[in-house]
Amino acid sequence: MSYLCAVITERQIIFHKHYFQDFYLEVNDIVKEKIGYVFRVIKTVEKVSEKFLKHIEGTDGLYEIRVEVGSNIYRIFCCFDKGNLVVLFNAFQKKTQKTPKQEIELAEKLKKEYFILKDK
């Protein structure tokens, strides 16, 4: 009898600059726990549900990590680098249906900066 198993390489999560850490330090422990849970899902699940990770339309490879705690919604912008590396940028608490344009613009700027610095 032989068994076939799929080995999923765990993703690594890193951050570029201080934006995510600044956000993380400001949220309460319940939000921190939920962020940790969502990060574990992203690190270990091969096909992550859009409930937790979604591509932002109209961007070049920018994603948002989606965290909900009660009626509060939080978003963490990120991108992928070399497949299994997730790079975190800015994060915020979402207060309206639409994601603020300035948050997306900041994430795009940080993503560009990350790849420029990485290539040096």
Buried (B, 14 or more C-beta within 10 A) or exposed (E): EEEEEEEEEEBEBEBBBEBBEEBBEEBEEEBBEBBEEBBEBBBEEEEBEEEBBBEBEEBEEBBBBBBBBEEBBBBBBBBBBEEEEBBBBBBBBBEEEEBEEEBBEBBBEBBEEBBEEEEE
